[in-house]
Structure formats: structure tokens, C-alpha cells
Amino acid sequence: MPLTAIHYLHVSQPRHGRGVTLLGSQFTVREFKIIGKRIPPKDAFDKVTGTGTYVYDMELPGMLYAKLVQSTKPHAKIKGIDYSKALQVPGVVSVATGRDFPFRIGIYVGDRDLLAIDKVLWVGHPVAAVIADSVRAAEKALDLIYIDYDPLPAVFDPIESMKPDAPLLHPDLGRYRVSPAFKPRPGTNIANEFHLKRGDIEKGFSKAEVVVEGDFSLPFMSHVYMETQAVIAHYRQNGYIDLWTSAQSPFAVRYLMGMSLGMPMGRIRVHVPYIGGGFGGKAGLGWEPLVAMLSRKVGYKPVKLLLTRSEQFRLAPVVAGVRGWGKIGLDRNGRIVAYQARFIFDSGAFGDYTVNVSRTAGYACTGSYEIENAECESYAVYTNKIPTTALRGFGYPENHWVLERLIDKAAKELGMDPVKVRSLNLLKPGVSYTGTGARLREDAGNPQKVLEEVAKGLGWGEKARDSSKPWRVRAKGLAVSVKGPSQPPDASASAIIKFNEDASVDVLVGTGNFGQGTVTSLAMIVAEEFGIPLDKVHVHELRSTNDSAYTWQTVGSRGLFTDGSALLEAIRDAKSKIKRVASAALRVSEDHLEIADGKVYVKGKPWHYIPLERIVMGYTFENGNAIGGPIIGSGRHIAELNTYLDPDTGQGTPTIFYTFGGTGVEVEVDLLTGEVKVVKAVQAFDIGKAINPLLVEGQMIGGFVMGQSRALYEEIIFDEMGAVANPNLSFYYVARAPDIPEEWVLRIIETPQTDGPYGARGIGENVMIAVAPAIGNALFHGLGVDVRHLPMKAERVWRAIREQRPELYQKALSALKEEIRREYESLTRR
Amino acid sequence: MSSPYTTLPEFTYYKPKTLEEALELLEKYGEEAKVLAGGVGLINFMLEKLMSPKYVVDIKGIEELRGIGYEEGKGLSIGAATRISEITRWLDGNPELKRKYQALYEALSRIADMQIRNRATLAGNVCEALPYMDSYSPLAVYDAEVVIASRSGERRALITEFVQGPGMIDLQPEELVVRIDVPEPPRRSVSGFSKIVPAIEYSIASVSMLAANIEDPATREVRIAVSAATPVPVRVREAEDVFKSQGDIVELLDKALDKLIGEIEYDILEDPYASAEYRKEMIRVQAYQLFLRLLREYRANWG
């Protein structure tokens, strides 16, 4: 049986982690010096004091500035572009259009252009780029570029867009470069379709006591990372390209750029300094190829492209809106006997990354449950709107919004406690098969414990507290969630460590550093393993493809698991090299040596040792003879036993781990205004091992607030031309400090996964997945009001209350009036 | 605000030291000049190229336009270059006045965020003339007057008349708002402000209320001002007159709100952020909630 340790973390009373984990395949109790401690992130000082350098801040000598001209039409042929006046603006160096570089780029479906090639696909589509020696000159020239359009019929609704007679956005879809797992349907607007089939759906439903179904939806949203997209490219005359970019995955930028543009990859050098957030929106490939091409066009000078917030909303990829539908059948004991779901991802003008988001929503549609009969289909569909890309959670928030809400509805229909229904159906590690037909590894975690902890933390079964005002009510709800990285079956990672003269260690990894805290955890691992102080471990904030170790991408909560595993291998490698030298110096066999406290010593005789300083650059005997040399360790990780999914049934093994989690909320709803305030949040996750509980807690809190923001507020609004109508943070509201709940219960459960570093699994995304369903379930459970469309903003909740529970509204209004009357009477009685 | 631009159009910048100088510039340049106070509105309009003034006249250097005065019986007088945070801080230091002008205090302390309040001025808020300006309903509830100067003299306009429509104010190019006068509220009065900000930064319906002598129908005065739900701030006197009658207080309130909403029904805004139906109901709901709060405060202060 896997060993489970639980941290009870309340924000007000933090406790330290217990040093319990496994080594190798044997469970061993091991005391840690650093692992499991609450250590502030290494980059906090630079970020909080504003001294860290971001691409946004960077200036290079002789640098030029690019600005993009946006399309004013949703779908049109470009008949002509007149930029002669723009070229006359003093300071303007050049103007580029799509015909200058008619390439298609992308990660999964190569459907993106650098600038519109002959036709525009949405209002905001970059049509031309102005390059000038100042931003002012470039901006002046923007207004002097005249584009002659020949309008084409446009389609904004994804359902309409799937119809055979819909205007086609990508007539060349069949000719685009497509990654093996994807199936665009040429001649249609379907960028990808995915089907999951397991068991016999008809037979399953025939066994059901209750069947519940419903339509659900999620709007387009923005990642709203603090640093808008920024790229500096310097295409050098010697054929090398240097890129400084606010990107999550420098190696993916290099690879995809090399692939798309047919360039030798070693000539592309991608540098990533501090990044002001990413949340998936800076994964894959961004503006880098365009800016590199612009740099070449202006005569090999560095060019910077920096988006304003409004440009970020109108021309850079956002997050797809989704129309979902689900149908669930429970037998009379509460077992899920059948589940069917459909997701239509409105991918906007490009499907590039969203095809994988929609595929993931499809293959993970059965969530945390064992469901023998399941059929899910998922589509990514083009419309004449802003293109979309990945977001933290990647298809899971979407499928959980359907499944986790339906579970509560079905439980109610059956008259059963939704916690009990969940408990009955949760996947059993080592025993159950997931929706893709893969047997769940026996050390995958403890889903039952997660559910139990959420229910306990929320006080499930106890009545919600009374509100201070009679027209407000408190309600509780919960949901569980699961998340695994959505990556190709052969995604890999590596790590290099090299010692400095003072026996401090430089850690070279490729994993990005944009808020998750992975680099701090990686540094802690090195410090722990060599027994050196944490401040002797250096993880530079700059990532460069030419001197960082390779990792596929920083996405999917994979960083600590994959790069951490590679790092442990690098540490073992360095240790064995150190021992080889020490063996000669100390005259004992390597097997009898141990490395700890910054020393190599003889087991059993700790006083017989050599400090690492005297070994890591080579060991020198008394007479001057030397052996060894600088110590460098390297390690790697590759996903094991993952498979492509069957193209017809979606069956196979898509992930290296699943993290199980759950969220509970207590909300206070103003019945008269529809305003929902989250007063208490419960988060519980089985992450195998908390390397740094403080950072885990940070993820739990931050992820909750992001989930809450998506659940209650965030929504991109489109006008009748399909243009983003609220491209700013005044009308696109993101949760702010006063919205954050006051009461938190945070639970870390530690059921180690044998092949994870110290047993750890990823946590970065799962923390936001169950938030919206938990809030939706609270409204459903506590108020009897079913809201199935996000965001659950005040007016929508108000309308739902008035339509579904008019008596509640009336009662609240009467209570308010009664209180006025009472108050007035007590005033006049005197 | 949103814009693909990060640079402002070019303009000539003036920072006069005296009112006389400022008025001369405005007269000289007319429509080609714009007044800069906090810059919260103007700079954004210029960034979006919705306004491209040739001349910008910064009034923050004019000493006589800065600061807050109060005279018993006459009321508050707030200089046009006074920042929002200066006003709320000043009221924090004068608890008696803060209580008298509670609705104004509440509205001003909830404008945008701290950084904006440290820049923005009350006069600028009033001149921006977008429906959701937070100062509108409290100023209307106290019958505040905008004091306008030009080289030919001074004139005054009630806030509800000064704001004429979205983006439209009763101000000529050569004129300058020099201060806002907020008259003394009635004796034995309480006031408050309420707004609904659902998933946007701005209010979709704001209500300010003032109530005096609540327990005595003969001298009772209840004022209700609405903004954000309507293109311009509104007071409906016939609705307020309902409170002068005898009868059940809730029925009076119902009747007054029916009258108020009946009067403004066709003006209520509808946009992607809130339907007219929701805005209408939110005027009513907030009025009830606010009235209850005022009753309690009244009892605590005057009961």
C-alpha cells in the first residue's frame, strides 16, 4: 500500500513538512534538511523590488521598433495595401506585409500566418508591420497605411461554422503541417476532431436509474499575464538569429521556428529572461518568427515588438470559448453507468494550439471517475474571431465544468449525497481503468482521501452559516478534479549541474520560471542531495537554448516531475564522478563513500573526509599530482510507456501522471443582486510530495483565485463584427484583492509516485480546475439554482434566481422591506 | 481604456500659475486647447487619439484652484485641481463633515483604486461625463453646483444640468471649472452611496440617498439620486415629494421608487455589461438596502 502523509495547512498556522518519502522502489523514512521546508521563492526579491529584467524592459543598441496594423474586417480578401505615405514618416525604416514571408507556422496544426497572407480572418488580424527607429514614428505611420478589402462572408458562431455551407476560413487546411495526433477535416472549418469510445453507451444508459443532461458553456477569456507579449529578434548577417522573448518554452520556440521556416536549429538562439506570467498563453511559438523576419528585412538590425494590453486582447491568442453538452446515467446505487459528452471549442481564426486543448478535453472527459461506458467527442472549430491557445488546465476546466456539475444534478435526482456518489465512482489506483482505457498506476495517489479532506475541510453535511442579512444566503459546494500533462508521448527533459570553485553549484535547466516556483524546488533538491546551503545553488533566471539543458516545454504541470527527475539523475551522475575521484584520494572503494554536508566521507568514519571544494575542480595530492577535473553531471527524463491514442476510440496512455485534487467553497449570495462572494475556500491535492509546502500553498491560493475569477467574472465580449469589445482591464474584470476569500483550508496529501522526484507529482494547473464547478454546485446545492454558463456573473445569477426560484427572490425582498419597517417603527416609537 | 498606441500625439504644454493666465490661454486657443487636471481621462483619450488637442493647459500649478473649504451653513467648496485622495483624507480629518457628506465620502473613496485617486480630481471626474462617474449621484443628492469661470466672469450650474449626456457637459471652450460647491445638507440628515460593479470596473447602477427628519412626515426630506444606470445623473423631485406624506414607510418608498423609475425608465442604459432590466431592478434593490442603512445611521445619530 502506498504511504500517505497529509499536511494540514491553514494559512494562519503554517506547519512544517514531514521528512517522509521513498527512495528508489523501497519505502524508506528519510530525514530531510531542506526538502519539505517552507522556503520563499529564490526569485521573489528581484520580482518584488522590480529589479528583475524582462524582455519588456530590454533595449539593444541600434534597436528598431515594430508596430502591427490590425485588420478592420472580420473576413476579407486583401486587394491592396498602400503604405507609401507611411514610408515618408521620418524614422520609419520599412513596412512588411504577409506576402513578404508567406509561411505557415504552429505547434499542432500549422495554420498560422506571420502577417495576413492575401486574406484577413478576424478584426485585429495583423496585416502589416511598420518598423521604425522609435515607437512614436511607428505609431504615426500606423494610421497612414491604407488597406483595400474585398469583404467575404464571416462566421462567428462555432455551431454555424461546422455547417457544410459555412464560409471557409482555411481552404488550404489539407495542406498544412499537422502533428501526428491531430485530424483536421479539410474542406470544413473543423481544425480537429477527437472521439473517445469505451464500452457500450446504449447498454450503459439502459441500466441507469436516472439520466441527467445539460448544455454548458465557457466564454473566451484572456490569460491576463502581467507582462504582455514581447520579443526582440536580431537576425545576424552570419546567419545566426538571437531572440529574446517572453516565452514559456525556449526550446519549443527554437524547434517550431526551425521546422516552420526550414532553418537549422542550432542557428536559432532563444533567450528568455524573467517572464511576467504565462499561464499557457506563452507556450509553443509566438511572434518570434515574425520579428526575426522583420529584423532581416531591415538589414539585420535588432527589432522589438511589444504589445499593449489592447493589442494583447485583439491580436494575440486568447482562450477558446466552449459549448459543452453532457449526459450522465447513474444506477440506483449511484454508480455511473454511462457518460456522454460533446465539446465544441471555438478556436477563432487559428486552431494551432487549441486543437490539443480540445483533444485533451475529449480524452480526459471522464474526469476522476471509473466509467465503463463513455462516449465523448470534441471539436476545435474555426470562426472569424481572435485566435486561441493553451491556458492553465488545458481542456480539464472545460470538461470538469460539465461533468462535475452533472454529478451533482444526477445525485440530487437520485436523492443521494453528491459526495457519496463521487466516492463510489472515483478511480481506484492499481485497479481502475481511465477513460482512455489505461490502467491507473497503483501509486497514482489517493482520490478517496482527497475527497474526504475536501468534505471535512468544508464541513460538508453541516449547514452553511447564517448570513448577517436575511436577503443573503450562504451555500456550500464541492467538486473534485484530476489533471495530467498533455504532452507528446516522447516529450523529454534534461538537466546539467556543474560545480564552481567554491563547491557551489550552477544548475542548467530549460524549465521556465514564471511564477510556479519550480526553480526554487530544483535548487532545494541540489542543496539537499549535496548537503550544501541553498544559497550555494544557483539557477540563473536566464534560459538560453545554447546553454540551458533541453526540456520540451514548460507546460502541463510537468516541470518539477520531468526536469526534477532529470536533475536527480544529473546529481547521481555528479556524485559518482565525485566518488571516483574521492575513492582514489581517500583510498577506499566508491561504494564505501557518502556525500553529505558538502563533504565526501567514508561511511562509518565521517571524520575521514574531503570537502567538496577540494574535489570539484580536481583533487591535488600533497606532491602536486592531480586527478579528476571539473565535475559536471547530466541527467535526462523521457515519458515512459505513453502512447498515441487510437484515432477512432481515443484509447491509450496519454500522461505520465495524474494529480488528483478537489475544491470546496462556501459562498454568500445576495439574492437581490445576484452577487456571489466566496467566503471560504478548501483545496486538497495529492501531490505525492511537497518539496516546498510554501510554494504549493501559493499555487493552491493563486490557482483558486484564478479559477474563481474565471467562474465569476472573466469574459471576452464580442461585437457584431466579431471584434473584442472589452480589450482592457476596466471592462474585462479580473479578480482583485477584495474578491479573495478570507478563510482558507489547504490540504496537501502525500501519496508518493515511485517515478516522481521524491514521489512528487505536478500541481500548477489542477488548483484551478474544480473551482468553477464547486461554485456552481454551491449555487445548485444551497439555492437550488442551476447556472450552467460561465461566468456566473451577478446578472446571470440574479436572472437564474428569479426564473428558477422566484419565491426566494420575493422572500428576500419582503425580508428587506420588513426590516425597513421594523427599523422605522423602532425609530418612531421613541 | 484601450489603445494600440503607447505615445501621445504632439502638443504644446502650458502650466499657468494663475487662474487669469489659464483663462487667457483658453480664450486664445478655444477648441484647440484641453484642460489637464489629474489627466486620468484626458491622457487616455489622447492615447486613443479620440482627442488630439494642440495645446494642453495644466491647472495643477494654480494655487487658488487647490484645496477644500467649508463654511457652516454654506457647505463645502472643492477646488478644481484638488485630488480625490486629498478630499477623502481631509474628510477623514474632519469626522463631523465626513458624516455630513457621507454619500460623497463613500463614493469618492471607492473610485477606481488608490493610484488613480491620488491623481484624479473631482472636477475632472465631473467633466469626463461618462455615465458611470462615481461622483455624480452623491453630488446630485446634495444639489452640488459646478462653478465655471471665464474671462467674462463666473457662472454656476447644478450638477444635474451641467452633465448633459455621455461626453457632453455645459462648458464652453473658453471656460474652466474652478470649483465644486457642495451645499450644507439639511439638519438632522444622513446620507449614503451604493453602486453595483459586476465583473467590470465601473458601476452599472449607482444610488445616493439623503434623509432628514425621517420620523416626522411634516419635515421629512428624502432625496434619491441615480447615476450609471442612466446617461446622466438624475433626481426626480415628484418621487422625493412622496415622502412628505403620511403612511407606511415601505409603501412610501415603493411609491417613490415607482415614480422615480417610471420617470427614467426609457433612459435606462442597456449594454453588454448589464441589461436595462437588471439596471432598473438594481436601482430599486439598492435604494431599499441603502434606506435601511440610513435608517440605522439616523437612529444612531439623531434617534
Boltz contact constraints between the chains, C-beta under 6 A:
constraints:
  - contact:
      token1: [A, 135]
      token2: [B, 6]
      max_distance: 6.0
  - contact:
      token1: [A, 135]
      token2: [B, 7]
      max_distance: 6.0
  - contact:
      token1: [A, 136]
      token2: [B, 7]
      max_distance: 6.0
  - contact:
      token1: [A, 139]
      token2: [B, 5]
      max_distance: 6.0
  - contact:
      token1: [A, 139]
      token2: [B, 7]
      max_distance: 6.0
  - contact:
      token1: [A, 308]
      token2: [B, 4]
      max_distance: 6.0
  - contact:
      token1: [A, 308]
      token2: [B, 6]
      max_distance: 6.0
  - contact:
      token1: [A, 310]
      token2: [B, 2]
      max_distance: 6.0
  - contact:
      token1: [A, 310]
      token2: [B, 3]
      max_distance: 6.0
  - contact:
      token1: [A, 310]
      token2: [B, 4]
      max_distance: 6.0
  - contact:
      token1: [A, 311]
      token2: [B, 4]
      max_distance: 6.0
  - contact:
      token1: [A, 672]
      token2: [B, 285]
      max_distance: 6.0
  - contact:
      token1: [A, 673]
      token2: [B, 285]
      max_distance: 6.0
  - contact:
      token1: [A, 713]
      token2: [B, 199]
      max_distance: 6.0
  - contact:
      token1: [A, 717]
      token2: [B, 272]
      max_distance: 6.0
  - contact:
      token1: [A, 727]
      token2: [B, 2]
      max_distance: 6.0
  - contact:
      token1: [A, 728]
      token2: [B, 1]
      max_distance: 6.0
  - contact:
      token1: [A, 728]
      token2: [B, 2]
      max_distance: 6.0
  - contact:
      token1: [A, 730]
      token2: [B, 201]
      max_distance: 6.0
  - contact:
      token1: [A, 731]
      token2: [B, 200]
      max_distance: 6.0
  - contact:
      token1: [A, 733]
      token2: [B, 199]
      max_distance: 6.0
  - contact:
      token1: [A, 733]
      token2: [B, 200]
      max_distance: 6.0
  - contact:
      token1: [A, 793]
      token2: [B, 198]
      max_distance: 6.0
  - contact:
      token1: [A, 793]
      token2: [B, 199]
      max_distance: 6.0
  - contact:
      token1: [A, 794]
      token2: [B, 198]
      max_distance: 6.0
  - contact:
      token1: [A, 795]
      token2: [B, 274]
      max_distance: 6.0
  - contact:
      token1: [A, 795]
      token2: [B, 278]
      max_distance: 6.0
  - contact:
      token1: [A, 816]
      token2: [B, 288]
      max_distance: 6.0
  - contact:
      token1: [A, 817]
      token2: [B, 250]
      max_distance: 6.0
  - contact:
      token1: [A, 819]
      token2: [B, 292]
      max_distance: 6.0
  - contact:
      token1: [A, 820]
      token2: [B, 250]
      max_distance: 6.0
  - contact:
      token1: [A, 820]
      token2: [B, 292]
      max_distance: 6.0
  - contact:
      token1: [A, 821]
      token2: [B, 250]
      max_distance: 6.0
  - contact:
      token1: [A, 823]
      token2: [B, 295]
      max_distance: 6.0
  - contact:
      token1: [A, 824]
      token2: [B, 249]
      max_distance: 6.0
  - contact:
      token1: [A, 824]
      token2: [B, 295]
      max_distance: 6.0
  - contact:
      token1: [A, 827]
      token2: [B, 215]
      max_distance: 6.0
  - contact:
      token1: [A, 827]
      token2: [B, 299]
      max_distance: 6.0
  - contact:
      token1: [A, 827]
      token2: [B, 303]
      max_distance: 6.0
  - contact:
      token1: [A, 828]
      token2: [B, 215]
      max_distance: 6.0
